[in-house]
Amino acid sequence: MGARGGAGVSSFAAALARAVRAGAGPRRRGEVVLVDLAQGGGLDVLLGLERAEGPRWPDLAADPGGAVVDGLAQWSGVRVLSRDRGRPDPAVAVRAETLAALAGTAACLVLDGPREDSLLALADTVLVVAPRDVRSAAGVLAWRDRLAGVVGDVRLVVRGPAPGGLGVLELAHVVDLPVAVAMRPDRRLDSALEHGLGPPPRGPLARAAAQVVAEL
């Protein structure tokens, strides 16, 4: 989840899912599902999957308990469950039931942007993506106590640059959360996303995602 709007949660979630799928760290191999729970343009646009076949969230609403991984669109070997901009998302309870069903068949779920307590409670770990600025610090503080009552493992993913000079350790101290990883800006990221390629397979973002996976 993001400390504030524009934190880069979706790009980090995609890079993280790809790192899990690649077998970084002790995760068992198997299908990895990247799940779109954020508000915005949709993961399919970010990853260039607008025209890819496969169910979107509204398609699973009729039988949430029967959700299966097979048939979902793929990006870099990762299965993707995206929103549908032309149809409303299912109710939170339906999404929670669908995620529980997917968790029973996939090796790992990476949830992009969950904000409801019932969805956050499904997570083993919550990674809060926080740029190095005061707005992010305020955003993490607004979420910290609420997250503590929902999930036991909450960590920071700190992203540069720091326009006001806020340091990684300063941010972590202010919000009193451990840092999973800190990364410098990825110069190729914006161009790759604009062309629907998803986050680059190499560079600061990819390395940060692999480091997080290795430590989880």
Secondary structure, DSSP 4 states (H G I P E B T S, - for coil): -BSSTTS-HHHHHHHHHHHHHTT-TTPPPS-EEEEE-SSSS-HHHHTT-TT--S--GGGGTTSGGG--STTSEEETTEEEE---TTSPPPPHHHHHHHHHHHHTTSSEEEEES--SHHHHTT-S-EEEEEESSHHHHHHHHHHHHHHHTT-S-EEEEEE---TT---HHHHHHHHT--EEEEE---TTHHHHHHTT--S-SSSHHHHHHHHHHHH-
